[in-house]
Amino acid sequence: MPYLFTSESVSEGHPDKVADQISDALLDNFLAFDPESKVACETLVTTGQVVLAGEVKSNTYIDATQIARNVINKIGYTEGAYQFSGDSCGVISLIHEQSQDINQGVDRATKEEQGAGDQGMMFGYATNETENYMPLALDISHKLLVELAALRRENKEITYLRPDAKSQVTIEYSDDNVPQRIDAIVISTQHDPFNEDDAAMLAQIKKDLVEILIPRVTALLPAYAQDLFNDDITYHINPTGKFVIGGPHGDTGLTGRKIIVDTYGGKGAHGGGAFSGKDPSKVDRSAAYAARHVAKNLVAAGLASEVLVQVSYAIGVVEPTSINVETYGTSTLNLTDGEISKKVAEIFDMRPAAIESRLKLRNPIYSETAAYGHMGRTPRIEKLVFESPYNGKVEREVELFTWEKLDFVEEVKKAFEL
């Protein structure tokens, strides 16, 4: 019997994503001037206020207050009417030094012996239902908000948009797990006040999003995904009504509260650890990226059409405590998932230091991850500039989203004789 599956996304102006972006900007600035920095930064944002907290071990200093203000302004919170602005908000920094009890379990005589920064399990997932090996409902949810933010910045076709927004996409699947059609789309977007009555305002917003936003998004999709759009889609646009009060003034935001949006939209599994604000010695982040890298390369190599990879660690211990591969019965091999898991552990070195090196994670690459998902993004090289009142100016050429590269496909094919 056909079934429905739903994923959601949130915009860069969502309060929790504002917090994530500030935390990752702080991390990037520490890593830009001291690549060996150990960082765990948390951010809280609310009406007119930003609170920074966490633990850091670094040989550099950063202007955390100004970095937070710059992020807020870049997102688009620049007007007093929003009750939250990068130029006027208060910023309190409570960041302090990392515990030596934790640090002694991570740092070792040689880099290769580096222990995991914490215990826990991490998951990576991949499916061949999209070109970027991501779940389709989440992929479309992200694209809706990326394009909505573009429309806001263009300020031409739609002129009343504010930064806060959420999206949700429901897709009907066949019994054999193939997407058939889009059943429902939910979009809630913050907006300027209208002079018209609420009914006219809601009608205008719905008309603009259905007739302007949706065509822009469908144009970005391959033909098979475009075909899922139909005249029978149920649209819920700002279903609660007026959405003028939003952002950190409407809801308090905290780092790490959108972990499903950050990963696979409810597909696969999640170990529970958040990413933003954590340097790569924290396996919550680095091992989750590595597990995605493994899963994506396995699917791209043709080993299975859907893969979930679990890896787990003990704090301070070098080798992972387990590596498990689940193929959901889609494996093309005459091997059990346990046999596949054993061989995968031989192909991919999942020690924390090996992951950092393989994926080039000791670089200031994390601000780009903090909105619209950490997975399914396009790898690319960029030149970044960081300025500090304490350390001057540094230019860094970095490779973004290395865990999305298909650089192990041939090795997987060779190992499994695909």
For each residue, the residues with C-beta under 8 A, 3 or more apart:
1: 175
2: 172 173 174 175 180
3: 172 173
4: 170 171 172 173 183
5: 135 137 170 171 173 266 267
6: 137 168 169 170 171 184 266
7: 135 137 138 141 168 169 265 266 267
8: 138 141 166 167 168 169 186 260 261 265
9: 138 141 142 144 145 166 167 168 261 265 372 373
10: 14 16 17 145 165 166 167 258 261
11: 14 17 145 148 149 163 164 165 166 371
12: 17 18 21 75 76 145 149 163 371 372
13: 17 18 75 76 77 149 162 163 164 165 190 246 247
14: 10 11 17 18 164 165 166 247 253 258
15: 18 19 45 46 164 247 248 250 251 252 253 254
16: 10 19 20 253 254 255 256 257 258
17: 10 11 12 13 14 20 21 253 258 370 371
18: 12 13 14 15 21 22 43 45 71 72 75 77 247 248 253
19: 15 16 22 23 42 43 44 45 253 254 255 257 276
20: 16 17 23 24 43 255 256 258 262 276 277 370 371
21: 12 17 18 24 25 71 75 276 367 370 371
22: 18 19 25 26 43 45 50 52 67 68 71 72 255
23: 19 20 26 27 41 42 43 54 255 276 277 370
24: 20 21 27 28 276 277 366 367 369 370
25: 21 22 28 29 67 68 70 71 367 370
26: 22 23 29 30 39 41 43 52 62 64 67 68 95 277
27: 23 24 30 31 37 39 41 276 277 278 279 364 366
28: 24 25 31 32 364 365 366 367 384 386
29: 25 26 32 33 62 67 364 386 388
30: 26 27 33 34 37 39 56 58 60 62 279
31: 27 28 34 35 37 39 279 362 363 364 366
32: 28 29 364 384 386 394 396
33: 29 30 60 62 386 388 391 394
34: 30 31 37 58 59 60
35: 31 362 363
36: 58 59 362
37: 27 30 31 34 56 57 58 59 60 279
38: 55 56 57 58 98 103 106 279 281
39: 26 27 30 31 54 55 56 57 58 277 278 279
40: 54 55 56 98 277 278 279 282
41: 23 26 27 52 53 54 56 95 255 277 278
42: 19 23 52 53 54 254 255 256 277
43: 18 19 20 22 23 26 50 51 52 53 68 253 254 255 277
44: 19 49 50 51 53 252 253 254 255
45: 15 18 19 22 49 50 51 84 248 252 253 254
46: 15 49 248 249 252 253
47: 83 84 248 249
48: 83 84 88 89 90 249
49: 44 45 46 89 90 91 92
50: 22 43 44 45 68 72 89 90 91 92
51: 43 44 45 92 94
52: 22 26 41 42 43 64 68 91 92 93 94 95
53: 41 42 43 44 94 95
54: 23 39 40 41 42 94 95 96 277
55: 38 39 40 95 96 97 98 99 102
56: 30 37 38 39 40 41 95 96 97 98
57: 37 38 39 97 98 103
58: 30 34 36 37 38 39 61
59: 34 36 37
60: 30 33 34 37 388 390 391
61: 58 388 390 391
62: 26 29 30 33 67 388 390
63: 66 67 388 389 390
64: 26 52 67 68 91 93 95
65: 68 69 91 93
66: 63 69 70
67: 22 25 26 29 62 63 64 70 71
68: 22 25 26 43 50 52 64 65 71 72 86 91
69: 65 66 72 73 86 87 89 91
70: 25 66 67 73 74 86
71: 18 21 22 25 67 68 74 75 86 367
72: 18 22 50 68 69 75 77 84 85 86 89
73: 69 70 76 77 78 85 86 87
74: 70 71 86
75: 12 13 18 21 71 72 163
76: 12 13 73 152 153 162 163
77: 13 18 72 73 82 84 85 86 163 247 248
78: 73 82 85 86 87
79: 82 85
80: 83 85 88
81:
82: 77 78 79 85 162 163 246 247 249
83: 47 48 80 245 247 249
84: 45 47 48 72 77 89 247 248 249
85: 72 73 77 78 79 80 82 88 89
86: 68 69 70 71 72 73 74 77 78 89
87: 69 73 78
88: 48 80 85
89: 48 49 50 69 72 84 85 86
90: 48 49 50
91: 49 50 52 64 65 68 69
92: 49 50 51 52
93: 52 64 65
94: 51 52 53 54
95: 26 41 52 53 54 55 56 64
96: 54 55 56
97: 55 56 57
98: 38 40 55 56 57 102 103
99: 55 102 103
100: 103 104
101: 104 105
102: 55 98 99 105 106 117 315
103: 38 57 98 99 100 106 107
104: 100 101 107 316
105: 101 102 115 117 315 316
106: 38 102 103 114 115 116 117 281 316
107: 103 104 114
108: 111 113 114 115 318
109: 113
110: 113
111: 108 114 353
112: 318 351 353 354
113: 108 109 110 318 353
114: 106 107 108 111 281 318 351 352 353 356
115: 105 106 108 315 316 317 318 352
116: 106 119 283 287 313 314 315 316 317 318 320 352
117: 102 105 106 281 282 283 284 315 352
118: 273 282 283 284 313 315
119: 116 312 313 314 315
120: 271 272 273 283 284 312 313
121: 271 310 311 312 313 322
122: 271 273 283 284 287 288 290 291 310 311 312 313
123: 263 268 269 270 271 288 291 308 309 310
124: 268 288 289 290 291 292 293 294 295 296 308 309 311
125: 135 263 264 267 268 269 292 295 307 308 309 375
126: 133 134 292 295 296 298 299 300 306 307
127: 130 133 134 135 267 299 305 306 307
128: 133 299 305 306
129: 135 136 178 179
130: 127 133 134 135 136 139 225 376
131: 222
132: 139 376 377 378 404
133: 126 127 128 130 295 296 299 300 376
134: 126 127 130 138 139 264 373 375 376
135: 5 7 125 127 129 130 138 139 264 265 266 267
136: 129 130 139 140 171 179 225 228
137: 5 6 7 140 141 169 170 171 265
138: 7 8 9 134 135 141 142 169 261 264 265 266 267 373 376
139: 130 132 134 135 136 142 143 376
140: 136 137 143 144 169 182 217 221 225
141: 7 8 9 137 138 144 145 167 168 169 265
142: 9 138 139 145 146 167 372 373 376
143: 139 140 146 147 217 220 221
144: 9 140 141 147 148 167 169 185 187 213 217
145: 9 10 11 12 141 142 148 149 165 166 167 372
146: 142 143 149 150 372
147: 143 144 150 151 213 216 217 220
148: 11 144 145 151 152 161 165 167 187 189 209 213
149: 11 12 13 145 146 152 153 163 165
150: 146 147 153 154 216
151: 147 148 154 157 158 161 212 213 216
152: 76 148 149 155 158 161 162 163
153: 76 149 150
154: 150 151 157
155: 152 158 159 161
156: 159
157: 151 154 208 212
158: 151 152 155 161 208 212 213
159: 155 156
160: 191 192 194 205
161: 148 151 152 155 158 165 189 190 191 192
162: 13 76 82 152 189 190 191 192 244 246 247
163: 11 12 13 75 76 77 82 149 152 190 246 247
164: 11 13 14 15 189 190 243 246 247 250
165: 10 11 13 14 145 148 149 161 187 188 189 190
166: 8 9 10 11 14 145 186 187 188
167: 8 9 10 141 142 144 145 148 185 186 187 188
168: 6 7 8 9 141 184 185 186 187
169: 6 7 8 137 138 140 141 144 182 184 185 186
170: 4 5 6 137 182 183 184 185
171: 4 5 6 136 137 179 180 181 182 183 228
172: 2 3 4 179 180 181 182 183
173: 2 3 4 5 177 178 179 180
174: 2 177 178 180
175: 1 2
176:
177: 173 174 306
178: 129 173 174
179: 129 136 171 172 173 225 228
180: 2 171 172 173 174 228
181: 171 172 228 230 232
182: 140 169 170 171 172 185 228 229 230 233
183: 4 170 171 172 233 234
184: 6 168 169 170 233 234 235 236
185: 144 167 168 169 170 182 214 233 234 235 236
186: 8 166 167 168 169 235 236 237 239
187: 144 148 165 166 167 168 209 213 235 236 237 238
188: 165 166 167 237 238 239 240 243
189: 148 161 162 164 165 205 209 237 238 243
190: 13 161 162 163 164 165 243 244 246 247 250
191: 160 161 162 194 201 205 238 243 244
192: 160 161 162 244
193: 244
194: 160 191 198 200 201 204
195:
196: 200 201 204
197: 200 201
198: 194 201 202 241 242
199: 202 203
200: 194 196 197 203 204
201: 191 194 196 197 198 204 205 242
202: 198 199 205 206 237 238 241
203: 199 200 206 207
204: 194 196 200 201 207 208
205: 160 189 191 201 202 208 209 237 238
206: 202 203 209 210 235 237 238
207: 203 204 210 211
208: 157 158 204 205 211 212 213
209: 148 187 189 205 206 212 213 214 235 237
210: 206 207 213 214 235 237
211: 207 208 214 215
212: 151 157 158 208 209 215 216
213: 144 147 148 151 158 187 208 209 210 216 217
214: 185 209 210 211 217 218 229
215: 211 212 218 219
216: 147 150 151 212 213 219 220
217: 140 143 144 147 213 214 220 221
218: 214 215 221 225 226 229
219: 215 216
220: 143 147 216 217
221: 140 143 217 218 225 226
222: 131 225 226
223: 226 227
224: 227 228
225: 130 136 140 179 218 221 222 228
226: 218 221 222 223 229
227: 223 224
228: 136 171 179 180 181 182 224 225
229: 182 214 218 226 233
230: 181 182 233
231:
232: 181
233: 182 183 184 185 229 230
234: 183 184 185
235: 184 185 186 187 206 209 210
236: 184 185 186 187 239
237: 186 187 188 189 202 205 206 209 210
238: 187 188 189 191 202 205 206 241 242 243
239: 186 188 236
240: 188 243
241: 198 202 238
242: 198 201 238
243: 164 188 189 190 191 238 240 246
244: 162 190 191 192 193
245: 83 249 250
246: 13 82 162 163 164 190 243 249 250 251
247: 13 14 15 18 77 82 83 84 162 163 164 190 250 251
248: 15 18 45 46 47 77 84 251 252 253
249: 46 47 48 82 83 84 245 246
250: 15 164 190 245 246 247
251: 15 246 247 248
252: 15 44 45 46 248
253: 14 15 16 17 18 19 43 44 45 46 248 257
254: 15 16 19 42 43 44 45 257
255: 16 19 20 22 23 41 42 43 44 274 276 277
256: 16 20 42 259 274 275 276 277
257: 16 19 253 254 274
258: 10 14 16 17 20 261 262
259: 256 262 263 270 272 273 274 275
260: 8 263 264 265 266 270
261: 8 9 10 138 258 265 373
262: 20 258 259 274 275 276 369 373 374 375
263: 123 125 259 260 268 270 288 373 374 375
264: 125 134 135 138 260 267 268 270 375
265: 7 8 9 135 137 138 141 260 261
266: 5 6 7 135 138 260
267: 5 7 125 127 135 138 264
268: 123 124 125 263 264 308
269: 123 125 308 310
270: 123 259 260 263 264
271: 120 121 122 123 284 288 310
272: 120 259
273: 118 120 122 259 282 284 285 288
274: 255 256 257 259 262 277 278 284
275: 256 259 262 278 284 285 288 369 374
276: 19 20 21 23 24 27 255 256 262 366 369 370
277: 20 23 24 26 27 39 40 41 42 43 54 255 256 274
278: 27 39 40 41 274 275 282 284 285
279: 27 30 31 37 38 39 40 282 285
280: 285 286 352 355 356 359 361 362
281: 38 106 114 117 286 352 356
282: 40 117 118 273 278 279 285 286
283: 116 117 118 120 122 286 287 288 313 352 355
284: 117 118 120 122 271 273 274 275 278 287 288
285: 273 275 278 279 280 282 288 289
286: 280 281 282 283 289 290 352 355 356 359 361
287: 116 122 283 284 290 291 311 313 320 350 352 355
288: 122 123 124 263 271 273 275 283 284 285 291 292 374
289: 124 285 286 292 293 355 359 361 374 402 403
290: 122 124 286 287 293 294 311 348 350 355 358 359 403
291: 122 123 124 287 288 294 295 309 310 311
292: 124 125 126 288 289 295 296 309 375 403 404
293: 124 289 290 296 297 348 359 402 403 404 405 408
294: 124 290 291 297 298 309 325 344 348 408
295: 124 125 126 133 291 292 298 299 307 308 309
296: 124 126 133 292 293 299 300 403 404 406
297: 293 294 300 301 406 407 408 409 412
298: 126 294 295 301 303 304 307 309 325 344 412
299: 126 127 128 133 295 296 302 303 304 305 306 307
300: 126 133 296 297 406 409
301: 297 298 408 409 410 412 413 416 418
302: 299 332 413 418
303: 298 299 307 327 331 332 333 340 412 416 418
304: 298 299 307 327 328 330 331 332
305: 127 128 299 330
306: 126 127 128 177 299 327 328 330
307: 125 126 127 295 298 299 303 304 325 326 327 328 330
308: 123 124 125 268 269 295 325 326 328
309: 123 124 125 291 292 294 295 298 323 324 325 326 344
310: 121 122 123 269 271 291 322 323 324 326
311: 121 122 124 287 290 291 320 322 323 324 350
312: 119 120 121 122 320 321 322
313: 116 118 119 120 121 122 283 287 317 320 321 352
314: 116 119 317 321
315: 102 105 115 116 117 118 119
316: 104 105 106 115 116
317: 115 116 313 314 321
318: 108 112 113 114 115 116 351 352 353
319: 351
320: 116 287 311 312 313 323 350 351
321: 312 313 314 317
322: 121 310 311 312
323: 309 310 311 320 341 344 345 350
324: 309 310 311 337 341
325: 294 298 307 308 309 337 340 341 344
326: 307 308 309 310 337
327: 303 304 306 307 330 331 337 340
328: 304 306 307 308
329:
330: 304 305 306 307 327
331: 303 304 327 335 337 340
332: 302 303 304 418
333: 303 340 416 418
334:
335: 331 339 340 343 416
336: 339 340
337: 324 325 326 327 331 340 341
338: 341 342
339: 335 336 342 343
340: 303 325 327 331 333 335 336 337 343 344 416
341: 323 324 325 337 338 344 345
342: 338 339 345 346
343: 335 339 340 346 347 415 416
344: 294 298 309 323 325 340 341 347 348
345: 323 341 342 348 350
346: 342 343 415
347: 343 344 408 411 412 415
348: 290 293 294 344 345 408
349: 354 355 358
350: 287 290 311 320 323 345 354 355
351: 112 114 318 319 320 354 355
352: 114 115 116 117 280 281 283 286 287 313 318 355 356
353: 111 112 113 114 318 356 357
354: 112 349 350 351 357 358
355: 280 283 286 287 289 290 349 350 351 352 358 359 361
356: 114 280 281 286 352 353 359 360 361 362
357: 353 354 360
358: 290 349 354 355 402
359: 280 286 289 290 293 355 356 402 403
360: 356 357 363 365 398 399 402
361: 280 286 289 355 356 365 402
362: 31 35 36 280 356
363: 31 35 360 396 398 399
364: 27 28 29 31 32 367 384 386 396 398
365: 28 360 361 368 369 398 399 400 401 402
366: 24 27 28 31 276 369 370
367: 21 24 25 28 71 364 370
368: 365 377 400 401
369: 24 262 275 276 365 366 373 374 377 401
370: 17 20 21 23 24 25 276 366 367
371: 11 12 17 20 21
372: 9 12 142 145 146 377
373: 9 134 138 142 261 262 263 369 376 377
374: 262 263 275 288 289 369 377
375: 125 134 262 263 264 292 403 404
376: 130 132 133 134 138 139 142 373 404
377: 132 368 369 372 373 374 400 401 404
378: 132 401 404
379: 399 400 401 402 404 405
380: 399 400 401
381: 397 398 399 400
382: 397 398 400
383: 395 396 397
384: 28 32 364 395 396 397 398
385: 393 394 395 396
386: 28 29 32 33 364 393 394 395 396
387: 392 393 394
388: 29 33 60 61 62 63 391 392 393 394
389: 63
390: 60 61 62 63
391: 33 60 61 388 394
392: 387 388
393: 385 386 387 388
394: 32 33 385 386 387 388 391
395: 383 384 385 386
396: 32 363 364 383 384 385 386
397: 381 382 383 384
398: 360 363 364 365 381 382 384
399: 360 363 365 379 380 381 402
400: 365 368 377 379 380 381 382
401: 365 368 369 377 378 379 380 404 405
402: 289 293 358 359 360 361 365 379 399 405
403: 289 290 292 293 296 359 375
404: 132 292 293 296 375 376 377 378 379 401
405: 293 379 401 402
406: 296 297 300 409
407: 297
408: 293 294 297 301 347 348 411 412
409: 297 300 301 406 412 413
410: 301 413 414
411: 347 408 414 415
412: 297 298 301 303 347 408 409 415 416 418
413: 301 302 409 410 416 417 418
414: 410 411 417
415: 343 346 347 411 412
416: 301 303 333 335 340 343 412 413
417: 413 414
418: 301 302 303 332 333 412 413
